[in-house]
Amino acid sequence: MSEPDEQLVFILSQDTKWGNYTIHPARAVDQGEFFLYLGRLTETDNWQMSPVEKQIFELCKGYEVSELYTVFGKDKYRTEQLFIDKTDEKTLKSVRAYIDKIVERIIRLIMEADLLLFLRESRWDNPHKKNRIHLGQERVKPLLGFFRSDENIRYRLRLSLGDEIIIPSESELKVITEQPALILIDNVLYYLIDNFSGTRLKPFLQKEEVIIPRQNEAAYFRTFILKNICNEDIEVEGFDVVEPEISKKVMLSLEQNLMGEPILELSFKYNERVVSSATRKPFIVELKEEDGQYRFYKLARDFEWEKTFVDGLEELGLHWFAAGYWGWQEKMLWAEAVEWVNVHLEYLKAHHFEFTQERLDRRFYIGGYKLSYVREESSADWFQLKAEIMLDNGYKFYLQDLWENILSGIREYKLKNGLVFMIPEEWFARYSGLLLFGHRNREGKIILQRNQSSLLDNEDRKCPAEINEVIPEVMPPSTLRATLRDYQLKGFRWLYTLYRQHLGSCLADDMGLGKTIQTISLLLKYKEESRRKDTLWVETPKQPDLFDESNAEANEESGLPPFYTCLIIAPASVEHNWRNELLKFAPSLTVGSYIGMHRSRMQPALMRWDVVTTTYQTMRNDIDFFSRQHFGIVVFDEAQMFKNRDSQLYQAVQSLQAEHFVALSGTPIENSLSDLWSLMNVINHGLLGNHSSFQKYFIRPIDNGFNELHLNILNRLVKPYILRRTKDEVLQDLPERTDELIFCELSSEQKKVYEQELSKARNQILEQTLEQAGNNRTFNALQAIGRLRQIANHPRMVDIDYKGSSGKVQEVFRMLETLAGSGHKVLLFSDYVKYLDLVAEEMDERGWKYAMLIGTTKDRERQISTFNTDKECQFFLISLKAGGVGINLTEADYVFILDPWWNTAAEEQAISRAHRIGQKQAVFVYRFVTTGTLEERILDIQRKKSRLSDAIINVDNDSIPLTGKDLEHLIIDA
């Protein structure tokens, strides 16, 4: 506790042990002209201090012996006393520097807070008010002099304070701290200029000059004098200091830091001397010795000029780190750093930066480049491309030289001249497909199939891209007995464009948008623009004179290309629909139906029909005949039918010969990317390469990690040949569709059966050894999943003796009861015929009339007609595979999906039997899912796998294939 007359002062005094000046707080009593010193302030005094005084009090503890021992001596000396008595020179130097920093910090706090500071040189001294220490505003500048004579060099140091010259040995000057240098002159503290150590002053406190013997002068010139001429103004005698004319350059160098990362170093070149931007020495000095004479060349730096370049780098978004190095806020890869330099190269040149990279172990090409194409048509099916890269320095190489780098994702390509060319990032996406599918020759040319020209960007092409050529507003055929909607007209023109360019097409519109009529329009246009020598007489609404020789001769002389019979291949369920639609919309075409037991009788004259319709099964069975014919246009309806490249059907399709191929499919990718390859390999052979390469570069990378680069290449390749429109996009007048998931509980008896089967399946999978073949394991898993799915519908599907109920069947009939007798018509789809049979049994018991369409149905058309025309027939039971495509059932406004299938696209096809053009009512779709079963897991997995088809053809299709492991985990994790 302080007495009323006591106050706190701060005392500056010299520590006898360390040799430093230190400061401590003291109690004192004001005596008028002086303060009576009462002693150091201690913790026990309980003095009421201000926050600043407390801060100073705590800082003073930093140079107490106990604290210094903890910081510097504890690891070297066993006791504090040994630390004091035996301190080595290196430790002593560190201690003094540490104390100096604390003292300088305390002095700043005292001056800022206007506290009392006094020098006390004797234990008997009392602080006099007139001797209060203040801080001078000016900085003291050292004045050095070096005077060489025949005997020695005299080194003199004086100080400049304003207009006053101070000789240290003749003044009461005291060095308070060495770094930063603080000196005390007449009770005023002064800082010396930056980087000048107080240590250098101490020899001159006792003498005016330091003498260096002649025999030591060479070393003295090269070290001490050279160093000082760089920093201060000096007075010299006996040797020369020359300030020559200066030429200046700014240099920006690409370097590598200790972590191996790219960084930029800014330096300045004065004449031939380079100095880092980090150093602040005002002069660059070079010493030359000739015939015993010493001459210093002193170059004055232009800091104002240097700052303009520092500002320029900041303007470019660079950040200063340390030691003259500049970099980016976020870490840069080498490729990104080189790209940054190239992007900003014009700015750097305009602002006179000289870019270098001399110290790197590899040097990068910095500058512009131009990639140009020369395209040479070589045949109707392929062309040659010479892609030449010309660098600004005149070096030339070819795009095909980068083949390995681009396909491996390696950006650094070493040129033959030793420079490293950094491949632009966008080239990987832009040219990967070109290099992947192009064949290389020795002339630096890349050979591509014409149907792969979409791999070139428009800007890279020297001629219009055939696929994207804008065909004049070609009119629909005059013989078409229908008016096309706008989107159908666009679809017809798209089909026609590809037909004219001899490129296959896949019309992948949503079900119900009229793929049939767009295709018929193309067939009519083909007939309209072709000539035919003869045809076979058939029954059509208009009977042409089929053997009129004058007509044949007229056609011969017309100059039109020859017409060949067109072939339409469709599933058996819709073959009749094609005949009906052709008769309705294109009565001018002669149409033959190649089906039935006696179809072979048609073979001799088959090619005289305009159009022949047949089924996939028939075509496959009679492929020996079909493969010998040459057709005009072959149309594959529901083209996903031949998705399996190992099937006999695919082999048969491959062997067909035609001028042009058209595929129709709402699901070009039904189960996997292999489906897409199969389709494209038929309509545009070779477009996607061979299957093994396609698997390597697309299927595996995309399945494993949804590889964006490969996905984009695939998209670019197939996009010109697939046209996909959804009902939402083009049919604003289509009635609303409402979808709802209906979750059903297992009945108690059903749950017991399901859990027993699930446990059995789990055990079977877990007991399988790794040695078992993968196909075997997958087959076992599929079998188990099939049984579990059927039990989720009704256990009677796997156990005829089951007497219990089914939760799903109960829920289905609860909803059907609300619709019975209401006038609404309902489509009920299931993947299982057995399930439809169970539903039919229940309907029979209730006396409900229904139609049924499954794979074995013989009277398909009668079943369809009954449902569409008989008001008493409210319900239509349809198997997903037999009735999911090609049927118009717009009389129905309710659709029940009784069990979820892996492929929701197949479900969409089924729903589109009702929700399509011609539907006048809102459509309600209900999907029935049994909770706590695999049906829920199937939904989850398909949601996760829904992106692939979307990314390639912009279609909502979540039918990405499930692997064997996926199937096993469906059961294990259920």
Secondary structure, 3 states (H helix, E strand, C coil): CCCCCEEEEEEEEECCCCCCEEEEEEEEEECCCEEEEEEECCHHHCCCCCHHHHHHHHHHHHHCHHHHHHHHHCCCCCCHHHHHHCCCHHHHHHHHHHHHHHHHHHHHHHHHHCCCEEECCCCCCCCEHHHCCEEEEEEEEEEEEEEECCCEEEEEEEEEECCEEECHHHCCCEEEECCCCEEEECCEEEEECCCCCHHHHHHHHCCCEEEEEHHHHHHHHHHHHHHHHHHCCEEEECCEEECCCCCEEEEEEEEECCCCCEEEEEEEEECCEEEECCCCCCEEEEEEEECCEEEEEEEECCHHHHHHHHHHHHHCCCEECCCCEEECCCCCCHHHHHHHHHHCHHHHHHCCEEEECCCCCCCECCCCEEEEEEEEECCCCEEEEEEEEEECCCCEEEHHHHHHHHHHCCCEEECCCCCEEECCHHHHHHHHHHHHHCEECCCCEEEEEHHHHHHCCHHHCCCCCHHHCCCCCCCCCCCCCCCCCHHHHHHHHHHHHHHHCCCCEEECCCCCCCHHHHHHHHHHHHHHCCECCCCCCCCCCCCCCCCCHHHHHHHHCCCCCECCCEEEEECHHHHHHHHHHHHHHCCCCCEEECCCCCHHHHHHHHHHCCEEEEEHHHHHHCHHHHCCCEEEEEEEECHHHHCCCCCHHHHHHHCCEEEEEEEECCCCCCCCHHHHHHHHHHHCCCCCCCHHHHHHHHHHHHHHHCCHHHHHHHHHHHHHHEECCCHHHHCCCCCCEEEEEEEECCCHHHHHHHHHHHHHHHHHHHHCCCCCCHHHHHHHHHHHHHHHHHHHHCHHHCCCCCCCCCHHHHHHHHHHHHHCCCCCCEEEEECCHHHHHHHHHHHHHHCCCEEEECCCCCCHHHHHHHHHHCCCCCEEEEEHHHHCCCCCCCCCCEEEECCCCCCHHHHHHHHCCCCCCCCCCCEEEEEEEECCCHHHHHHHHHHHCCHHHHHHHCCCCCCCCCCHHHHHHHHHCC
